[in-house]
Amino acid sequence: MQIEHGGALDRAISRFGGRREDWIDLSTGINPEVFPLPSIQPDVWNRLPDENLLAAALEAARVYYGALAGTGIAAAPGTQALIQIMPDLTDRGEVAIVGPTYQEHQSSFERAGWTVTPCADVSGIPPSARVAVIVNPNNPDGRIVAKDTLIALAGTLQARGGFLIVDEAFADPHPETSIAAQCGQNGLIVLKSFGKFFGLAGLRLGFALTSPPLAAKLTQRMGPWAASGPALAIARHAFTDTSALAAFSARLTRRRKLLSAVFSGVGLKEIAGTDLFALVEHGRAYALFEALCAQHVLVRKFAYAPQWLRFGLPLDENDAETFRQRAVIAMDAVRS
């Protein structure tokens, strides 16, 4: 299955022209602002990640995500790496995936020989499934499944000899949706992306919160030095710099309001989203995608939902105004 992701700016440039600096890339759910970076000692670059640095970063992550003491936690070079080994944690069987959602979950289980059952909601998960995957908040529609529902489902799947995977890649701005505090129990794995909220996707860092035995199994499966020393040092700093975090979050909230204001100004129908992206419905979404690209604005389209476009966040007021002006031209082109 060929999966199209956001962020393919080079491909857009090769087709529509322009330089990278000419484009506004709104095709991902990654915060366009990079969290303020700490100074990193030279030996962190020179040496393999030591145990003390890993332990400090994992503890900072546990506290930041709200997991209880004793919760198992494993670090990885991005949550994508964790997604790809989820099917190896138990014997092959049937996995239910609540969607539409991030397609790499389905792809990973299919490659491993699992039977994949797509479900429109939690109530559609069949009794034959031992594993289920829920992205919460969901990508791309921002759907949120209640905590009590997730906890009950994890217990049901554990009784079947399986587990629930909750991908909380977009939960950082929405901590009230997270079930990290329940992650010490068997039958529950919560995936956390570091790069999206902190604007550091290129760092490639993610975490799995789960029971200690499952965390140990994941750590062993990832092998030694799964996360780089600089990534761990930056994460430890970001998780614990509370004053910078508060200001960073406030700027994200303003950025999201700027995006909604553009939609209102140009007549686009926003139907869902999170603080990191918005989902728009349009009767000629593919044509609008092309028209926006012609104006050097890249957004995310979906083969399975041709009426949808997903928009990431502008960096600032100047970006938002440039986007607004180009969106007006694109909208006129689609109407003509």
Sequence and secondary structure as in RCSB ss.txt:
>XXXX:A:sequence
MQIEHGGALDRAISRFGGRREDWIDLSTGINPEVFPLPSIQPDVWNRLPDENLLAAALEAARVYYGALAGTGIAA
APGTQALIQIMPDLTDRGEVAIVGPTYQEHQSSFERAGWTVTPCADVSGIPPSARVAVIVNPNNPDGRIVAKDTL
IALAGTLQARGGFLIVDEAFADPHPETSIAAQCGQNGLIVLKSFGKFFGLAGLRLGFALTSPPLAAKLTQRMGPW
AASGPALAIARHAFTDTSALAAFSARLTRRRKLLSAVFSGVGLKEIAGTDLFALVEHGRAYALFEALCAQHVLVR
KFAYAPQWLRFGLPLDENDAETFRQRAVIAMDAVRS
>XXXX:A:secstr
     S  HHHHHHHH   GGG EE  SSS SS        HHHHHS   HHHHHHHHHHHHHHHT  TT EEEE
ESSHHHHHHHGGGGS   EEEEESS  THHHHHHHHTT EEEEESSGGG  TT SEEEEESS TTT     HHHH
HHHHHHHHHTT EEEEE TT TT GGG  GGGTTSTTEEEEEESHHHHT GGG  EEEEE HHHHHHHHHHH TT
 S HHHHHHHHHHHH HHHHHHHHHHHHHHHHHHHHHHHHHT EEEEEETTEEEEE TTHHHHHHHHHHTTEE E
E TT TTEEEE   SSHHHHHHHHHHHHHHHHHHH 
